[in-house]
Amino acid sequence: MHMEKVKSFFTAKRILVLLILLLIVIFAVLNFSPVRVNMLFFNIDIPMFYGIIAVGLIGFVCGYVMRGRK
C-alpha cells in the first residue's frame, strides 16, 4: 500500500513541474548581477536573481489561478 502512495505522488506532471522549478532556480542563482528596474515613478537596482524568481512566482500563481478556467 505504501508503494502505491509513492507512485501516485510522483506523476509525470509533478515531475515536470519540479524539473522546471529546478531550472528556474539554477538560472536565477547563476544571474546575480545587479539590474535597474524601471517602475512608473521610480527606479530600483536589484540583483537579477530577485527579478527571475519574482517572474517565476507570478507565472506559477497565474497558472494556478487559471488552471480550472477554460
Secondary structure, 3 states (H helix, E strand, C coil): CHHHHHHHHCCHHHHHHHHHHHHHHHHHHCCCCEEEEECCCCEEEEEHHHHHHHHHHHHHHHHHHHCCCC
